Amino acid sequence: MAMVRGARFLEEMGRSKDFWITPENVEMYADRLAQYIAEFVRRTGTKGVVLGLSGGLDSAVVGALCALSGVNVRAVIMPYGSIMTNSGSDARAQEVAKKYKFAKTSVFFIDDALHCLRDGAPETAKERLASANLMAKIRTAKLYQYANLEDRLVVGTDVLPELMFGHFTKNGNGCDFRPCELILKREMYLLAKALDVPQSVIDATPDPELGLDKSDEDELGFTFEQGEDFLDIGTSGDDAVDQIIDRKIIASRHKRYLPPSFTG
């Protein structure tokens, strides 16, 4: 079995998806992912991982896999103002940290750093987007500070549809490895259930927590199910949506590759 349209874009990244997580094999893949994490950390000789914990599904699943792997985890929850409190994601992140008994869990408010970098910029739609991107970059910088101080790796939480559709901040989702890079959102839900991720996380609407008052699917302009059907079987079932998805994949290519350079 191979992806229809997704395969072409994965090839551009030097990747291929050759496995599929189903209800029948999900426990096997959970174990294999955990083994991959443990072996990757062991090979690098580092002391564990740093995990940005958002209260969302993807970071919870990666956290659960890290716990299953036995690696030492420092989880970092990074709220801005009351956004995470109002959405309930702060409580969900704390619930995940408590459930999987991470070695260390820290809370770092990014308010001061963001206000300093905004430098009094006027409130406009463009500035709100710029600030949202800054939030992601500040959070990544904080994760790497802990990684440098404690000899850890930053574990990424991105999944396949986010990467394909450009649903991430350029230079703001930095990490040392991404265990779930080739996993679809629908497969993440299967892993979440198999790993006993809290139901509050599974039921929550995916939200980037960047202060834009939009869910992930609102920002995309289509549902994850439509997007994954497009990648998997070649169509979302709606020609107009297919065009939106195709444009989004092509427009976000620059996010997935190294910057171009003069070659002589």
Buried (B, 14 or more C-beta within 10 A) or exposed (E): EEBEBBBEBBEEEEBEBEEBBEEEBBBEBBBEBBBBBBEBBEEEEBBBBBBBBBBBBBBBBBBBBBBBBEBBBBBBBBBBEEBBEEBBBBBBBBBBBEBBEBEBBBBBEBEEBBEEBBEEEEEEEEEBEEBBBBBBBBBBEBBBEBBEEBEBBBBBBBBBBBBBBBBBBBEBBBBBBBBBBBBBBBBBBBBBBBBEBBEBBBEBEBBBBBBBEEEBBEBBBBBBBBBBBBBBEEBBEBEEBBEBBEEBBEEBEEBBEEEEEEEE
